[in-house]
């Protein structure tokens, strides 16, 4: 989660380049005034190269990336989109915004989509499956892709929390038909707010690009004022200042990943002999981005007790349990009861296995700028608390 740890002179220099070349803050137009400086375009190019993908398109957030990608995949009102019950609320919000129906699978010990439960959730109305590699850990993509292929379904990877992670050597977000990423302040790299859509399929790219720009096709044969269009859209254009920050941040990604993975391993090794906990399962250890260390305790009561003592010592958690109400479908009574399959139900009982796993889980954030003293204190504090439980 440490993109914000590395906001510095490189980002400032990149932003200054915008002001030194006309101060054009919008990504499109004013071509004669910007001296060839197009920071969003540059960010997209670097991003596509880093992930070895054909197309990358930047938008205002991970949420709008989801919305544009779903639109590009042809999701319409009444379609069902299957995702997982442990994900950020934006995954469901994007589905609902298009008038589609969100269907949620249980998660397993990976805390990602359970492929076996996915099979049970598919109906004739299902159009897209959204696996979500939560907090840097890849989903079981071989199984998920096989299921999707059998049912002729499209795959959109919501990799907003997992930039830099991989599965069987392929970057997360590039395995399915489309992938999306977030660059908000808590992400592995950040532009403050921002998102990216990636795909290897030109038509999906074009449709997402057009939808994010009021339908503009950016036809090179005409001016922007007379641009062609084939469908309506909205305005989700990323600005040049955020693009400039992204250009600097993407160049730091490998350093960030190296630091996260090293620090996570040290902390995990420091706790691995404690028999009262079990660690989250990781389908591809080499592909773990190292963002977060998650372990399970035997009961919810013990997990709650750990967190209380952990917080008392000045430490925090990430999403589990501090922000679980934003990350578990079982808590979304503000929006899911509008759908008949959820109306009148205790949502916490709809995904019982997920609720049980999440209630016993604790997520420790991993930072890059942790010195050995800080790491040792975290390990010793956690060990001490766990022994008292």
C-alpha positions in Angstrom: 0.0 0.0 0.0 2.9 2.4 -0.1 2.7 4.6 -3.2 2.2 7.6 -0.9 5.4 6.8 0.8 7.3 7.8 -2.3 5.7 11.1 -3.4 8.8 13.3 -3.9 11.0 15.2 -6.2 10.3 12.9 -9.2 6.6 13.5 -9.1 7.1 17.3 -8.6 9.5 17.4 -11.6 7.0 15.6 -13.8 4.2 18.0 -12.7 6.5 21.0 -13.3 7.0 19.8 -16.9 3.3 20.3 -17.5 3.5 23.9 -16.3 6.8 24.6 -18.1 5.1 23.6 -21.4 2.0 25.6 -21.6 0.3 24.6 -18.4 -2.3 22.5 -20.3 -4.1 20.5 -17.5 -6.5 18.5 -19.7 -5.3 15.5 -21.6 -7.0 16.4 -24.9 -6.6 19.4 -27.2 -4.5 22.6 -27.1 -1.9 20.8 -29.2 -0.1 23.9 -30.3 0.4 25.1 -26.8 1.8 22.1 -24.9 5.1 21.5 -26.7 4.4 17.8 -27.2 3.8 17.2 -23.5 1.0 14.6 -23.0 1.4 13.1 -19.5 -1.6 10.9 -19.5 -0.6 9.4 -22.8 2.9 8.9 -21.5 1.5 7.2 -18.3 -0.6 4.9 -20.4 2.3 3.9 -22.6 4.6 3.1 -19.6 1.8 1.2 -17.9 1.0 -0.9 -21.0 4.7 -1.7 -21.4 5.2 -2.6 -17.7 2.3 -5.1 -17.9 3.0 -6.4 -21.4 -0.4 -5.5 -22.6 -1.6 -4.0 -25.9 -3.8 -1.2 -24.6 -4.0 0.9 -21.4 -6.5 3.7 -20.9 -6.4 6.0 -17.8 -9.6 7.3 -16.1 -10.5 9.1 -13.0 -10.7 6.2 -10.5 -10.7 2.4 -10.2 -14.5 2.7 -9.9 -14.9 4.5 -13.2 -12.5 2.0 -14.7 -14.8 -0.8 -13.7 -17.8 1.1 -15.1 -16.1 1.8 -18.4 -14.9 -1.8 -18.7 -18.3 -3.3 -18.0 -19.8 -1.0 -20.6 -17.2 -2.1 -23.1 -17.9 -5.7 -22.4 -21.6 -5.1 -23.3 -23.2 -5.4 -19.8 -26.8 -4.2 -20.0 -29.7 -3.8 -17.6 -30.9 -7.1 -16.3 -27.6 -9.0 -17.0 -26.0 -10.8 -14.1 -22.4 -10.1 -13.2 -20.7 -12.6 -10.8 -18.1 -11.3 -8.5 -17.0 -12.3 -4.9 -18.4 -11.4 -1.6 -15.1 -10.0 -0.3 -14.3 -7.0 -2.5 -14.5 -3.2 -2.3 -18.0 -1.9 -2.6 -17.1 -0.2 -5.9 -17.2 -3.5 -7.7 -20.9 -3.9 -6.9 -21.6 -0.2 -7.4 -20.3 -0.3 -11.0 -22.5 -3.3 -11.8 -25.6 -1.7 -10.2 -25.0 1.6 -12.0 -25.4 -0.1 -15.4 -28.7 -1.7 -14.2 -27.1 -5.1 -14.0 -27.5 -7.5 -11.0 -24.5 -8.3 -8.8 -24.2 -11.9 -7.8 -21.6 -12.8 -5.2 -19.6 -16.0 -4.6 -18.2 -17.2 -1.3 -14.5 -16.8 -0.8 -12.3 -19.6 0.3 -9.1 -19.6 2.4 -7.4 -17.5 -0.3 -10.0 -14.8 0.6 -10.6 -14.6 -3.1 -13.3 -16.1 -5.4 -14.1 -19.8 -4.6 -14.1 -21.5 -8.1 -16.4 -24.3 -6.8 -19.0 -21.7 -5.6 -18.6 -19.8 -8.9 -20.0 -22.8 -10.7 -23.2 -22.6 -8.6 -23.8 -18.9 -9.2 -23.8 -19.0 -13.0 -27.2 -18.8 -14.8 -28.5 -18.1 -18.3 -28.4 -14.4 -17.4 -24.7 -14.3 -16.5 -22.6 -12.2 -18.8 -19.4 -11.4 -17.0 -17.3 -12.8 -14.1 -15.2 -10.4 -12.0 -12.5 -12.1 -9.9 -10.9 -9.7 -7.4 -7.3 -10.5 -6.3 -7.7 -8.8 -3.0 -4.8 -7.1 -1.3 -2.1 -8.3 -3.6 -2.9 -12.0 -3.7 -3.9 -13.7 -7.0 -7.1 -15.6 -7.5 -7.2 -19.2 -8.7 -7.3 -18.0 -12.3 -6.8 -21.4 -14.0 -10.0 -22.7 -12.5 -11.9 -19.5 -13.0 -10.8 -19.1 -16.6 -11.8 -22.7 -17.3 -15.3 -22.2 -15.9 -15.8 -19.0 -17.8 -14.7 -20.6 -21.1 -17.1 -23.5 -20.5 -20.0 -21.1 -20.1 -18.7 -18.6 -22.7 -18.4 -15.8 -20.2 -16.2 -12.8 -20.3 -13.7 -12.1 -17.5 -13.0 -8.7 -16.0 -10.2 -8.7 -13.4 -10.7 -6.1 -10.7 -7.0 -5.8 -9.8 -7.4 -2.4 -8.2 -5.6 -3.6 -5.1 -3.0 -5.8 -6.8 -0.9 -3.9 -9.2 2.4 -5.7 -9.7 1.0 -9.1 -8.6 1.0 -12.0 -11.0 -0.3 -15.5 -11.6 1.8 -18.2 -13.3 4.0 -15.4 -14.7 1.2 -13.3 -16.1 0.5 -9.8 -14.6 -2.8 -9.6 -12.7 -5.3 -7.7 -14.7 -4.0 -9.1 -18.0 -5.2 -12.7 -17.8 -8.9 -12.1 -18.6 -10.6 -10.1 -21.3 -10.0 -6.8 -19.5 -8.5 -5.6 -16.2 -8.8 -2.5 -14.0 -6.5 -0.8 -11.5 -6.8 2.0 -8.9 -4.3 4.7 -8.0 -6.0 6.2 -5.0 -3.9 7.3 -2.0 -3.9 3.8 -0.5 -2.7 1.9 -3.5 0.6 0.4 -4.5 1.3 3.4 -6.8 -0.9 6.5 -6.5 -1.9 9.6 -8.4 -4.1 10.7 -5.5 -7.2 9.5 -7.4 -7.1 7.7 -10.8 -7.6 4.4 -12.5 -6.5 2.3 -15.5 -8.2 -0.1 -17.9 -6.1 -2.7 -19.7 -6.9 -5.2 -22.4 -5.4 -6.9 -25.4 -8.6 -6.5 -27.5 -8.8 -3.4 -29.5 -12.5 -3.1 -29.7 -12.9 -3.4 -25.9 -10.3 -0.7 -25.5 -12.0 1.6 -28.0 -15.4 1.2 -26.4 -14.0 1.9 -22.9 -12.1 4.9 -24.2 -15.1 6.4 -25.9 -17.4 5.8 -22.9 -15.0 7.7 -20.7 -15.0 10.7 -23.0 -18.6 11.5 -23.9 -18.4 9.1 -26.9 -15.4 10.9 -28.5 -13.7 8.5 -31.0 -10.6 10.8 -31.3 -10.9 10.5 -35.0 -7.5 11.7 -36.5 -9.3 12.9 -39.7 -11.2 15.7 -37.9 -10.8 18.2 -35.2 -11.9 17.4 -31.7 -14.8 19.9 -32.1 -16.1 17.9 -35.0 -15.1 14.5 -33.6 -17.2 11.4 -34.6 -19.1 9.2 -32.2 -21.2 6.0 -32.2 -22.6 6.0 -28.7 -23.0 8.3 -25.7 -20.7 8.4 -22.8 -19.7 10.3 -19.7 -16.7 12.3 -18.5 -14.1 10.1 -16.7 -11.0 11.8 -18.2 -7.8 11.7 -16.1 -6.1 15.1 -15.9 -2.5 15.9 -16.9 -1.3 16.6 -13.3 -2.4 13.1 -12.2 -0.9 11.6 -15.3 2.3 13.4 -14.5 2.4 11.9 -11.0 1.6 8.5 -12.5 4.6 8.7 -14.9 6.9 9.1 -11.9 5.2 6.5 -9.7 5.1 3.7 -12.3 8.9 4.0 -12.5 9.1 3.2 -8.8 6.8 0.1 -8.9 9.6 -2.5 -9.0 11.3 -0.9 -6.0 8.0 -0.8 -4.1 7.2 -4.4 -4.8 10.7 -5.6 -3.8 10.4 -3.7 -0.5 6.9 -5.0 0.2 7.7 -8.6 -0.5 10.9 -8.5 1.6 9.2 -6.9 4.6 6.2 -9.2 4.4 8.5 -12.3 4.4 10.4 -11.1 7.4 7.2 -10.5 9.4 5.6 -13.7 8.3 8.7 -15.7 9.2 8.6 -14.0 12.6 5.1 -15.4 13.2 5.1 -18.7 11.4 5.9 -20.9 14.4 2.8 -19.7 16.3 0.3 -22.5 16.2 -2.8 -20.5 17.1 -2.8 -18.8 13.7 -3.0 -20.0 10.1 -2.0 -17.8 7.2 -4.1 -16.9 4.2 -3.6 -19.3 1.3 -1.7 -17.9 -1.7 -2.3 -19.6 -5.0 1.0 -18.4 -6.4 3.5 -17.3 -3.8 5.8 -15.7 -6.4 2.9 -13.6 -7.6 2.0 -12.1 -4.3 2.5 -8.3 -4.4 3.2 -8.3 -0.7 0.7 -5.6 0.1 -0.7 -7.2 3.3 -0.1 -10.1 5.7 -3.4 -11.8 6.7 -3.8 -14.6 9.2 -6.8 -16.3 10.8 -7.4 -17.0 14.5 -9.5 -19.8 15.8 -12.5 -17.6 16.7 -14.0 -14.2 16.1 -13.6 -13.4 19.8 -9.9 -14.0 19.6 -9.5 -12.0 16.4 -11.3 -9.1 18.0 -9.2 -9.3 21.2 -6.0 -9.3 19.1 -7.0 -6.2 17.2 -8.0 -4.4 20.3 -4.6 -5.0 21.9 -2.8 -4.4 18.6 -4.5 -1.0 18.2 -3.6 -0.1 21.8 0.0 -0.6 20.9 -0.3 2.0 18.1 -0.6 -0.4 15.2 -3.4 -0.6 12.6 -5.0 -3.1 10.3 -6.0 -2.8 6.6 -9.6 -3.5 5.5 -9.9 -6.5 7.9 -11.5 -5.7 10.3 -11.2 -1.9 10.3 -13.0 -1.3 7.0 -14.8 -4.6 6.5 -18.2 -2.9 6.1 -16.9 -1.4 2.9 -15.4 -4.8 1.7 -18.0 -7.5 2.4 -21.3 -7.9 0.7 -22.8 -9.2 3.9 -22.8 -5.7 5.3 -24.3 -3.9 2.2 -27.9 -3.6 3.4 -28.0 -0.1 2.0 -28.1 -1.3 -1.6 -28.5 -5.1 -2.0 -32.1 -5.4 -0.8 -33.3 -3.7 -4.0 -32.8 -7.0 -5.7 -35.3 -9.8 -5.0 -32.7 -12.5 -4.1 -31.5 -10.3 -1.2 -34.6 -8.6 -0.1 -35.7 -9.4 3.5 -32.6 -11.6 4.1 -30.0 -11.3 6.8 -27.1 -10.7 4.4 -24.5 -11.9 6.9 -26.1 -15.4 6.6 -26.2 -15.4 2.8 -22.4 -15.9 2.5 -21.8 -17.8 5.8 -18.4 -19.3 4.9 -17.1 -15.9 3.9 -18.5 -14.2 7.0 -16.8 -16.9 9.2 -13.4 -16.5 7.5 -13.5 -12.7 7.5 -14.6 -12.6 11.2 -11.5 -14.6 12.2 -9.1 -12.7 9.9 -6.6 -10.0 10.7 -4.8 -8.0 8.0 -1.5 -6.3 8.8 -0.5 -3.6 6.3 3.0 -3.9 4.9 5.0 -0.7 4.3 8.3 -0.3 2.4 9.7 2.4 4.7 9.9 0.2 7.7 13.3 0.0 9.3 14.5 -3.2 11.2 13.5 -1.7 14.5 9.9 -1.1 13.4 9.7 -4.5 11.9 11.1 -6.2 15.1 8.6 -4.2 17.2 5.7 -5.3 15.0 6.8 -9.0 15.2 7.4 -8.9 19.0 4.1 -7.1 19.6 2.1 -9.6 17.6 3.8 -12.5 19.2 3.2 -11.2 22.6 -0.5 -10.6 22.0 -1.0 -14.0 20.3 0.6 -15.8 23.3 -1.8 -14.1 25.7 -4.7 -15.4 23.6 
